[in-house]
């Protein structure tokens, strides 16, 4: 498989991931905080159902394409691609181990009542969200650096 194709796939998937997480962090989270709790919980639960496949698919494709790119590369490009793959994997792990369990609780609250400590739990979800967003952006930056290096534009 040509390295340019793999690099393109890695850039596309990681850029989409960073963009989606960035939009969520910049626009959805502040909106969540500005609406009444029942509306937030209902919307959040439905949004996470829709995001389940697409976002995890983007994280997986970002990690795999970056890892393949690392295997195909040598020297600094290998380190950049490998780092991007690890950051995409980090984003996935934060999501699966941090956000997803809380999403399950939010889904329950949307049809019942939120517990008294709901604000602390929602703050924890937001912290995980910002961490996975940062990991996705860092992965994208490493791949951009790799692409610029390959094109000679960074010299």
NORVENKA-V87864 format. One record per residue. N is the residue number from 1. SS is DSSP state (A for helix, B for strand, O for the rest). OMEGA is omega in radians with two decimals (NA if undefined). Layout:
{{N & SS & OMEGA} {N & SS & OMEGA}}
This chain:
{{1 & O & -3.12} {2 & O & -3.09} {3 & A & 3.13} {4 & A & 3.12} {5 & A & 3.12} {6 & A & 3.09} {7 & A & 3.11} {8 & A & 3.11} {9 & A & 3.12} {10 & A & 3.11} {11 & A & -3.12} {12 & A & -3.07} {13 & A & -3.12} {14 & A & 3.06} {15 & A & 3.09} {16 & A & 3.12} {17 & A & 3.14} {18 & A & 3.13} {19 & A & -3.14} {20 & A & 3.10} {21 & A & 3.13} {22 & A & 3.09} {23 & A & 3.13} {24 & A & -3.11} {25 & A & -3.07} {26 & A & -3.01} {27 & A & -3.08} {28 & A & -3.09} {29 & A & 3.09} {30 & A & 3.09} {31 & A & 3.06} {32 & A & -3.08} {33 & A & -3.05} {34 & A & -3.11} {35 & O & 3.10} {36 & O & -3.06} {37 & A & -3.13} {38 & A & 3.11} {39 & A & 3.13} {40 & A & -3.08} {41 & A & -3.14} {42 & A & -3.14} {43 & A & -3.13} {44 & A & -3.12} {45 & A & -3.13} {46 & A & 3.13} {47 & A & -3.12} {48 & A & 3.03} {49 & A & -3.13} {50 & A & -3.09} {51 & A & -3.02} {52 & A & -3.10} {53 & A & -3.02} {54 & A & -3.09} {55 & A & 3.11} {56 & A & 3.05} {57 & A & 3.11} {58 & A & 3.12} {59 & A & 3.13} {60 & A & 3.14} {61 & A & 3.09} {62 & A & -3.11} {63 & A & -3.09} {64 & A & -3.11} {65 & A & 3.09} {66 & A & 3.11} {67 & A & 3.09} {68 & A & 3.11} {69 & A & 3.12} {70 & A & 3.12} {71 & A & -3.11} {72 & A & -3.03} {73 & O & 3.09} {74 & O & 3.03} {75 & A & -3.11} {76 & A & 3.10} {77 & A & 3.10} {78 & A & 3.14} {79 & A & 3.12} {80 & A & 3.14} {81 & A & 3.11} {82 & A & 3.09} {83 & A & 3.11} {84 & A & 3.11} {85 & A & 3.11} {86 & A & 3.10} {87 & A & 3.07} {88 & A & 3.07} {89 & A & 3.09} {90 & A & 3.11} {91 & A & 3.11} {92 & A & -3.10} {93 & A & 3.08} {94 & A & -3.14} {95 & A & -3.07} {96 & A & -3.05} {97 & A & -3.11} {98 & A & -3.05} {99 & A & -3.03} {100 & A & 3.09} {101 & A & 3.11} {102 & A & 3.08} {103 & A & 3.10} {104 & A & 3.10} {105 & A & 3.13} {106 & A & 3.12} {107 & A & 3.08} {108 & A & -3.12} {109 & A & -3.10} {110 & A & -3.14} {111 & A & 3.11} {112 & O & -3.14} {113 & O & 3.07} {114 & O & 3.11} {115 & O & -3.12} {116 & O & -3.12} {117 & O & -3.08} {118 & A & -3.11} {119 & A & 3.10} {120 & A & 3.13} {121 & A & 3.10} {122 & A & 3.06} {123 & A & 3.11} {124 & A & 3.08} {125 & A & -3.14} {126 & A & 3.10} {127 & A & 3.07} {128 & A & -3.13} {129 & A & 3.12} {130 & A & 3.12} {131 & A & -3.14} {132 & A & 3.08} {133 & A & 3.10} {134 & A & 3.11} {135 & A & 3.13} {136 & A & 3.11} {137 & A & 3.12} {138 & A & 3.10} {139 & A & -3.14} {140 & A & 3.12} {141 & A & 3.11} {142 & A & 3.13} {143 & A & 3.05} {144 & A & 3.10} {145 & A & 3.11} {146 & A & 3.14} {147 & A & 3.12} {148 & A & 3.11} {149 & A & -3.13} {150 & A & -3.10} {151 & A & -3.11} {152 & O & -3.10} {153 & O & -3.10} {154 & O & -3.08} {155 & O & NA}}
